Amino acid sequence: MKKILLALLLFAATLQAKLPETEQLIVVTTKNWSTPNGMLQCYEKKESVWQKVGKPVHVKLGRNGIGWGRGLHRIPKDAKIIKKEGDGKAPAGIFSLKQAFGYHPFTVKYPYKVYKETDHCVDDVHSKFYNKIVDSRKIKIDYKSKEHMKFPKNYYKYGIVVNHNHIDEEGAVPGAGSCIFLHIKKVPTAGCTVMNESEMKQIIRWLDPNKNPLLLQGTEGVVKRLGKGLSLFP
């Protein structure tokens, strides 16, 4: 029993690596690795105590569930499910958040960018712009595959860029997954986490750049283990 406990503690320790201070968490929990369904709960730290903010939100994730992504955590050496480009899985782990975005101006305190039809998120693994959002009018295009950041459907009408597979100065690892967002949609995705428009807008309004918000996403077991490193759970 002691050996098992020690192994679990060491395993948990390998998942927590230089986690930044944060006072806001978006926590998405799934029942298992293969389900496209999850629950989202926001938390805010007040006087060193995490408190729930708002009601839990039903969300959809990757159509094939989730897999370990590249973020602020360490992927376990024995991980069996690791996110890859085109696998239809959302990333599990702890991730910082980049800018919020949408089709129209939105007055909020969190960094927010209005995207155009010519703005592309590059998912071509052979491109030097892989996993970056670029203005296609201002670059020499070297990619054959991309996502338009504005298109007739409202999926990206409001959203947030998840800092997956781009850690500090390391850049993106080709094939490890790209263009991961929180955004609007009613059905499972290719790897993003989605909800309805009012829920998405409410989260964007709530985000405070001074509180360094993070996304914690995974199965119940992963969320509990990683959450301990953030003092979310005792």
C-alpha positions in Angstrom: 0.0 0.0 0.0 2.8 2.4 0.9 4.5 1.7 -2.5 1.2 2.4 -4.3 0.7 5.7 -2.4 4.3 6.7 -3.1 3.9 5.9 -6.8 0.7 8.0 -6.9 2.4 11.0 -5.2 5.3 10.8 -7.6 2.9 10.5 -10.5 1.1 13.6 -9.4 4.3 15.5 -8.9 5.4 14.8 -12.5 2.2 16.5 -13.7 2.8 19.7 -11.9 5.7 21.7 -13.3 6.2 25.4 -12.6 2.5 26.2 -12.5 1.9 30.0 -12.6 -0.1 31.8 -10.0 -3.7 32.1 -10.9 -6.9 33.4 -9.4 -9.3 32.3 -12.1 -9.9 28.7 -13.4 -12.1 27.3 -16.1 -12.5 23.6 -15.2 -13.9 21.1 -17.7 -14.5 17.6 -16.5 -15.4 14.4 -18.4 -16.5 11.0 -17.2 -13.8 9.2 -19.3 -11.3 9.6 -22.2 -13.7 8.8 -25.0 -16.8 10.8 -24.2 -17.5 14.0 -26.1 -19.6 15.4 -23.2 -18.4 17.4 -20.2 -19.2 19.8 -17.5 -17.6 23.3 -17.2 -17.3 25.1 -13.9 -15.6 28.5 -13.3 -13.7 29.2 -10.1 -12.2 32.3 -8.6 -9.8 32.6 -5.8 -10.8 35.0 -3.0 -8.6 35.4 0.1 -6.7 32.2 -0.9 -9.9 30.2 -1.1 -11.3 28.9 -4.4 -15.0 29.7 -4.9 -17.4 28.5 -7.6 -18.5 31.3 -10.0 -21.8 30.8 -11.8 -23.7 27.6 -12.6 -22.1 24.5 -14.1 -22.3 24.4 -17.9 -22.9 21.4 -20.1 -20.2 21.4 -22.9 -19.3 19.3 -25.9 -15.6 18.4 -26.6 -13.8 16.4 -29.3 -16.0 13.9 -31.1 -13.5 11.2 -30.0 -13.1 12.5 -26.4 -9.9 13.8 -25.0 -6.2 13.1 -25.0 -3.2 14.5 -23.2 -2.2 17.9 -24.7 0.9 20.1 -24.5 0.4 22.7 -21.8 1.6 23.7 -18.4 1.5 20.2 -17.1 3.8 17.2 -17.7 2.4 14.4 -19.8 2.8 11.1 -17.9 5.4 8.8 -19.3 2.9 6.0 -19.4 0.1 8.1 -21.0 -1.8 5.9 -23.5 -3.9 8.7 -25.1 -2.0 11.7 -26.4 -3.6 14.3 -28.6 -2.5 14.4 -32.2 -3.5 16.5 -35.2 -6.7 15.2 -36.8 -7.6 12.7 -34.0 -10.9 14.4 -33.1 -9.8 14.8 -29.4 -9.8 17.8 -27.2 -6.6 18.3 -25.1 -6.4 17.3 -21.4 -4.2 19.2 -19.0 -3.6 22.7 -17.7 -3.4 25.5 -20.3 -3.0 29.2 -20.3 -5.5 31.3 -22.3 -4.6 33.7 -25.1 -7.0 36.3 -26.5 -10.7 36.1 -26.7 -12.1 36.8 -30.2 -15.3 37.3 -32.2 -16.9 38.6 -35.3 -17.8 42.0 -33.8 -16.4 44.4 -31.2 -17.1 43.4 -27.6 -16.2 45.7 -24.8 -14.5 43.6 -22.1 -11.4 43.9 -19.9 -9.9 40.7 -21.3 -7.8 41.0 -24.5 -10.3 40.6 -27.4 -9.7 40.6 -31.1 -12.1 40.9 -34.0 -11.2 38.5 -36.8 -11.9 38.7 -40.5 -12.4 36.2 -43.3 -8.8 36.6 -44.2 -7.5 35.6 -40.8 -6.5 32.0 -40.8 -5.6 29.5 -38.1 -3.0 27.2 -39.7 -3.4 23.4 -39.2 -1.0 22.3 -41.9 1.8 20.5 -40.1 4.3 21.4 -42.9 3.8 25.1 -42.5 6.1 27.5 -40.6 2.8 29.1 -39.4 1.5 25.8 -37.9 -0.8 26.4 -34.9 -0.7 30.2 -35.4 -3.5 32.7 -36.4 -2.2 34.8 -39.2 -3.6 37.6 -41.5 -3.3 35.9 -44.9 -3.0 39.2 -46.6 0.3 40.0 -44.9 2.3 36.9 -45.3 3.5 34.6 -47.9 1.2 31.6 -47.7 3.0 28.3 -47.4 0.0 26.2 -46.1 -2.6 24.1 -47.8 -4.9 23.6 -44.8 -6.4 26.2 -42.4 -9.4 27.4 -40.6 -11.1 30.7 -41.4 -11.5 32.7 -38.2 -14.7 34.2 -39.6 -17.2 32.4 -41.7 -21.0 32.3 -42.4 -21.8 30.0 -39.4 -21.6 31.5 -35.9 -19.2 29.0 -34.4 -16.4 31.6 -34.0 -18.8 34.5 -33.3 -17.3 34.4 -29.8 -14.4 32.4 -28.5 -11.1 32.1 -26.6 -7.8 30.8 -27.9 -6.4 28.0 -25.7 -2.6 28.0 -25.5 -2.2 24.4 -26.5 1.0 23.1 -28.2 2.8 26.4 -28.0 4.8 26.6 -24.7 7.0 29.6 -24.0 9.6 29.7 -26.7 9.4 26.1 -27.7 6.9 26.7 -30.4 4.4 24.2 -31.8 5.4 20.6 -32.3 4.2 19.6 -35.7 1.4 17.1 -35.5 0.7 17.6 -31.8 -2.6 19.5 -32.4 -3.5 23.0 -33.5 -6.2 25.6 -33.4 -7.8 24.8 -30.0 -10.5 27.1 -28.8 -13.4 27.5 -26.5 -16.2 28.7 -28.8 -19.9 28.4 -29.8 -21.3 25.1 -31.1 -24.0 22.5 -30.1 -22.3 19.3 -31.3 -18.9 17.6 -30.7 -15.9 19.1 -32.4 -12.6 18.2 -34.0 -10.9 19.1 -30.7 -12.4 22.3 -29.2 -14.6 22.8 -26.2 -18.0 24.4 -27.0 -21.1 25.8 -25.5 -23.9 28.2 -26.4 -23.4 31.9 -27.2 -24.7 33.4 -23.9 -22.5 31.0 -21.9 -19.4 31.9 -24.0 -20.0 35.6 -23.7 -20.5 35.3 -19.9 -17.1 33.6 -19.5 -15.4 36.2 -21.7 -16.9 39.0 -19.6 -15.7 37.3 -16.4 -12.1 36.8 -17.4 -9.6 39.2 -15.8 -6.1 39.4 -17.4 -4.7 40.5 -14.0 -5.9 37.2 -12.5 -4.0 35.0 -15.1 -6.9 32.7 -15.9 -6.1 29.0 -16.8 -8.1 26.1 -18.3 -8.0 22.8 -16.4 -9.5 20.0 -18.5 -9.6 16.3 -18.2 -11.3 13.2 -16.8 -12.5 13.3 -13.2 -9.2 11.6 -12.1 -7.0 14.0 -14.1 -8.9 17.1 -12.8 -8.5 15.9 -9.2 -4.8 15.3 -9.5 -3.9 18.4 -11.4 -6.3 20.5 -9.3 -4.4 19.6 -6.2 -1.3 21.3 -7.7 -3.4 24.5 -8.1 -4.8 24.1 -4.5 -8.3 23.7 -6.0 -8.8 20.5 -4.0 -7.5 19.5 -0.5 
